[in-house]
Amino acid sequence: MASHESALKAHRQSLKNRERNRQFRSRLRNALKVIRAAIDGNDLAGAKNGLKQTISLIDKMASKGIIHRNAAGRYKSRLTTRIARKAA
């Protein structure tokens, strides 16, 4: 275990950040599940409403460094493509 004050503080911060990141990732996974279920259930109105909120969440996570920006783009692209394909 660390013994310097700065190392102890860094450890406390890392624990807080890890928990915050876990909560964000959990929120993202749940949002993706909801949208995918709406798309599969032909609920396009619900999927389009959820898409706007999910894209906002994805962008926040990418800006904070929780997920990579390429991963964020990939999530957004695949969701919008699936919705567009179902709508057509």
GIRAZI-V56439 format. One line per field, one symbol per residue. phi: phi as a letter, one per 30 degrees, with the letter a starting at -180 (. if undefined). psi: psi as a letter, one per 40 degrees, with the letter a starting at -180 (. if undefined). burial: 1 if it has 9 or more other C-alpha atoms within 8 Angstrom, else 0. A space follows every 10 residues. Layout:
# GIRAZI-V56439
phi->???
psi->???
burial->???
This chain:
# GIRAZI-V56439
phi->.dcdeddddd dddddddddd dddddddddd dddddddddd dhcddddddd dddddddddd ddddidbddd ddddeddddd dddddddd
psi->iieidddddd dddddddddd dddddddddd dddddddddd efgddddddd dddddddddd dddeediidd dddddddddd ddddddd.
burial->0000001100 0000000000 1001100100 1101110110 0011011101 1001101110 1100011010 0100110011 01100100
